[in-house]
Structures are given as structure tokens and as C-alpha cells.
Amino acid sequence: MILRQFLHTEPVVAASYLVGCGGHGVAAVIDPVSAPSAYLDAARALGLRVVCVADTHAHADHLSTGRDLARAAGCDYLLHASAPARFPFRRAEDGDTIALGNVELQVLHTPGHTPEHLCLLVTDRTRGADPWLLLTGHTLMVGDVGRVELASDLDTGAAALHDSLARLLTLPDHLLIYPGAFSGSVCGRGLSGHPVSTLGFERRYNPGLRPRTRAEFVAFLREDVPPRPENADAIRASNLGWAQRAAG
């Protein structure tokens, strides 16, 4: 398996990913932020062809370059099937798989940060049958969990995130966690500047993963809500094709 993490600080603090199979020469790009050429050039240098582009959710803090990258690569653009987008896209359901040669990405629907949010559980079959890492988007990050009030009311989003995190916590502790944001992002409160962890380390030290009832978790997420991103509604609408491309 080939994995490249791109850490962005402009125009937004975020992480995007190129993951693929060197043996078969195919890759997917997850949560792209930079111009399409950045990912296409990186893939080409690794001997890979981009065959799928996915966003874990419709972002509210920056304009995704996912659709532009998919057009440039001549491949599908993937979102969870529940995304209320006004353009054609590959509709992913919970449990679906994205096959990349010897690498497999399994879709986990993890609503909370947004209703359509998904995570991708990654297995490298040349290493073993068990998953190796989890691309978590803004569901679970290093040191915190995602905010929940940018695409729904806070109580609804927090209740959904509580259940999504409970599902992730059934996965093995050895899983590597690669999040969609790190320290400096407005999509979490206590994010670490170290953009990778393990599920076991986060289970032990992440305040957002402490055992709580759903009601206690909702109350926890009401504390210290970060400032809302500028133009958040317009940016999310643009990413869903509901409006002209907004500045972001």
C-alpha cells in the first residue's frame, strides 16, 4: 500500500490523502484541498493513476477540489448516498468497498459532524486480512472529536456523533488514525498538532472518547464551541452544488 498525507495550512488547516496500490498502479484521493495538479502529479510520480476521488463530507470551512480533481482524472467523485448534492456523484452506502488493487477501502457511515459523514477503513491485503488504518475525516481527530453544529442543530449532531464514535470504538486498538484536520482547524477544540495516532491511544487519552451517556456527550459538546467558520453556510452549499462557488 502507498499512503501520502498532505498537510494544508492555506486556505484552511486540513489534511488530505492519496492512498493506493503500487502493484496495480491505482489510487484514490480523499478530502482534496489543493489544485488537482498537486494530486495528479504526486500520483504520477508514484506510478499511480487516480481512479476515485472522495470527500468524507460536504465541508463548511473550505471549498473542496474533489469534483474538479475527479473531472481532471476522468473518474468517479464519491460521497455518502445521503449527501443532498445537486450534481451526479458515486453514491456510497455503509459497508460498500472501494477496490484499489490489493488495497480495500470500506465505507463506514459516521454521521455527527455532518449527517452524510463517512470514514474509510483501509485494508492492505498484501499485509493481512485485518484493516490497518482508518481515515476518519472530522469524526475522530487526534486529541478531540469533530464539532457538530455546522450542518444540523447541535443536539441532533452530538447525539449522532456519540453513536458513530461508539461504533468506531468497537474497532481494534492497533488501527492507525488519520484525521481530516489537526491543530489550527476550527472543526475541533483541542486538536493535536501531531496528525496521526492510533485508536488505542485516542481511546485512552482523547477527552471526546471518555465514557459518557448520550446526554452527557451532548452536554460535553455544548462546551467551548469554536467560532463558526466565515461563510460556512455558503461554502457548504457550494460544495453540495446548491449555490455558486463561494469564497472560502
MIROMAR-515588 format. One record per residue (C-alpha): residue in one letter; x, y, z. Coordinates in steps of 0.1 Angstrom, whole numbers, padded with zeros to 4 digits, always signed. Each point is the difference from the previous one (the first is absolute). Example, Ala and Ser with C-alpha at 12.3 -4.5 7.8 and 13.67 -1.06 7.14 Angstrom:
% residues 2
A+0123-0045+0078 S+0014+0034-0007 
//
This chain:
% residues 248
M+0000+0000+0000 I+0011+0035-0007 L-0013+0028+0023 R+0008+0037-0003 Q-0013+0026+0025 F-0002+0036-0012 L-0001+0025+0029 H-0015+0034-0010 T+0001+0033+0018 E-0014+0021-0029 P-0027+0008-0008 V-0010-0022+0029 V+0016-0023+0026 A-0009-0034-0012 A+0015-0034-0011 S-0006-0018-0033 Y+0011-0034-0011 L+0012-0020-0029 V-0003-0038+0006 G+0005-0028-0025 C+0016-0032-0012 G+0034+0002-0016 G-0003-0035-0015 H-0031+0009-0019 G+0009+0037-0005 V-0033+0014+0012 A-0009+0025+0028 A-0028+0020+0016 V+0002+0036+0013 I-0019+0009+0032 D-0011+0035+0010 P+0020+0019-0026 V+0008+0037+0008 S+0028+0009-0024 A-0003+0004-0038 P-0006-0032-0019 S+0035+0001-0015 A+0016-0004+0034 Y-0017-0034+0005 L+0004-0011-0036 D+0037+0009+0000 A+0005-0019+0033 A-0018-0030-0013 R+0020+0000-0033 A+0033+0002+0019 L-0010-0031+0019 G-0011-0019-0032 L-0037+0003+0010 R-0032+0009-0018 V-0028+0017+0019 V-0031-0021-0004 C-0022+0015+0027 V-0003+0033+0019 A-0020+0002+0032 D-0010+0025+0026 T-0008-0012+0035 H-0027+0026+0001 A-0011+0033-0015 H+0024+0024+0017 A-0011+0034+0015 D+0035+0015+0006 H+0014-0002-0036 L-0008-0007-0035 S+0007-0036-0010 T+0020-0006-0032 G-0015-0035-0002 R-0023+0004-0030 D+0027+0019-0019 L+0025-0027+0007 A-0024-0028-0010 R-0007+0018-0033 A+0037+0004-0006 A+0007-0036+0008 G-0030-0013-0019 C-0013-0020+0030 D-0029-0001+0025 Y-0006+0025+0027 L-0013-0017+0031 L-0021+0012+0029 H-0023-0019+0024 A-0033-0007-0016 S-0018+0023+0024 A+0019+0031-0011 P-0026+0025-0013 A+0021+0009-0030 R-0014+0015-0032 F+0024-0017-0024 P+0007-0036-0010 F+0023-0019+0023 R+0009-0036+0010 R-0024-0007+0028 A+0018-0020+0027 E-0020-0020+0026 D+0012-0013+0033 G+0020-0032-0005 D+0009+0008-0037 T+0035-0006-0010 I+0023+0019-0023 A+0024-0025-0017 L+0035+0013-0007 G+0019-0031-0011 N+0012-0016+0032 V-0013+0028+0021 E-0036+0003+0011 L-0018+0030+0015 Q-0032-0009+0019 V-0026+0027+0004 L-0012+0007+0036 H-0029+0024+0002 T+0008+0022+0031 P-0025+0028+0003 G+0006+0027+0025 H+0024+0027-0013 T-0024+0000-0029 P-0029-0024-0008 E+0017-0015-0030 H+0035-0004+0015 L+0018-0032-0007 C+0033-0016+0011 L+0021-0024-0021 L+0015-0031+0016 V+0031-0010-0020 T+0013-0036-0004 D+0032-0010-0018 R-0006-0036-0010 T+0037-0005-0007 R+0006+0006+0037 G-0029-0019+0014 A-0038-0003+0001 D-0005+0024+0028 P-0004+0038-0005 W+0031+0021+0005 L-0012+0036+0003 L-0031+0022+0001 L-0004+0032-0019 T-0023+0018+0025 G-0007+0034-0016 H-0015+0022+0027 T-0017-0028+0020 L+0031-0009+0022 M+0031+0021+0000 V+0032-0001+0020 G-0009+0015+0034 D-0036+0008-0006 V-0032-0008-0020 G-0017+0020-0027 R-0023+0029+0007 V-0036-0008-0009 E-0020+0032-0006 L+0011+0011-0035 A-0025-0021-0019 S-0027-0008+0026 D-0011+0012+0035 L+0026-0008+0027 D-0021-0024+0020 T-0009-0021-0031 G+0036+0000-0013 A+0014-0009+0034 A-0023-0029+0005 A+0009-0014-0034 L+0037+0005+0007 H-0003-0018+0033 D-0013-0031-0018 S+0025+0003-0028 L+0029+0001+0024 A-0014-0030+0019 R+0001-0019-0032 L+0036+0010-0007 L+0010-0011+0035 T-0009-0035-0008 L+0029-0001-0024 P+0035-0013+0011 D+0023+0023+0019 H+0029-0005-0025 L-0018+0019-0027 L+0019+0030-0012 I-0022+0032+0000 Y+0005+0025-0028 P-0023+0030+0006 G-0012+0027-0024 A+0012+0028+0022 F+0026+0009+0027 S+0009+0028+0023 G-0011+0034-0014 S-0032-0013-0016 V-0033+0015+0011 C-0016-0034-0002 G+0011-0012+0034 R+0010+0015+0034 G+0031-0018+0014 L+0015-0013-0032 S+0036-0012+0001 G+0027+0013-0023 H+0010-0036-0006 P-0022-0012-0029 V+0000-0038+0006 S-0008-0022+0030 T-0013-0035+0008 L-0035-0008+0011 G+0014-0015+0032 F+0019+0032+0009 E-0031+0022-0007 R-0022-0024+0020 R+0023+0006+0030 Y+0007+0037-0003 N-0026+0017-0022 P-0025+0020+0021 G-0027-0006-0026 L+0002-0037+0004 R-0005-0002+0038 P-0029-0022+0009 R-0032+0021+0000 T-0037-0004-0004 R-0014+0016-0032 A-0014+0028+0021 E+0034+0006+0017 F+0017+0000-0033 V-0024+0026-0014 A+0007+0022+0030 F+0038-0005-0005 L-0003+0013-0036 R-0019+0030+0011 E+0031+0012+0019 D+0025+0024-0017 V-0015-0002-0035 P+0026+0014-0024 P-0009+0031-0021 R-0020-0008-0031 P+0021+0001-0032 E-0006+0031-0021 N-0025-0006-0028 A-0006-0036+0013 D-0035-0004-0013 A+0009+0014-0035 I+0031-0022-0002 R-0019-0032+0009 A-0027+0010-0025 S+0027+0004-0027 N+0015-0033+0008 L-0034-0016-0004 G-0007+0018-0032 W-0028+0020+0015 A+0016+0034-0008 Q+0026+0017-0020 R+0035-0007+0012 A+0006+0021+0031 A+0032+0015+0012 G+0016-0022+0027 
//
